[in-house]
Amino acid sequence: MQIMPDTAKWIALSIGIADFDTDDLYDPNVNIRFGVWYLSYLYSVFAESWQVFAAYNAGETVVKDWVKQGISKKEDIPYAETASYVEKIERSIGRYRKK
């Protein structure tokens, strides 16, 4: 999972890991644990799944700003990269549901 260094440091503090080093993210156990925790956190912050996926890609603060600006549909995401990422994740979810 892709976790930015500053986000990883914040996650480590949030879950009580005092001796965290960003190189620890190369350990799959740490990386997956942090990524899953962060997704769970984002689900507690945002009402819509597309907002969670967008926040994972563009950042929590960015998506909160979009919501304040009245962006309430994934079709209105102003960042092309994030819009593409959200669409990709939703397609993947659809494929997994079919299996």
PEQUI-V167742 format. One record per residue. D_FIRST is the distance of its C-alpha to the first C-alpha in Angstrom with 1 decimal. Layout:
BEGIN
d_first
D_FIRST
D_FIRST
END
This chain:
BEGIN
d_first
0.0
3.8
6.2
9.8
12.2
14.6
12.3
11.1
14.9
15.8
13.6
15.2
18.6
18.1
17.5
20.1
18.5
21.1
20.5
16.8
16.3
13.4
13.7
12.6
8.9
9.8
10.8
8.6
10.6
9.9
6.2
6.2
9.3
8.4
5.8
8.6
11.2
10.3
10.5
13.6
15.0
14.7
16.4
19.1
19.6
19.9
22.3
20.9
17.7
17.7
17.8
14.7
12.7
14.7
14.1
10.3
11.1
14.5
14.6
16.4
19.7
19.9
19.6
22.1
24.4
24.2
25.2
28.0
29.1
29.5
26.7
26.4
25.3
22.3
24.9
25.7
22.3
23.7
20.8
20.8
17.2
16.0
18.6
17.4
13.7
15.2
17.5
15.1
13.1
16.6
17.9
15.2
16.1
19.7
19.4
18.0
20.8
23.3
22.5
END
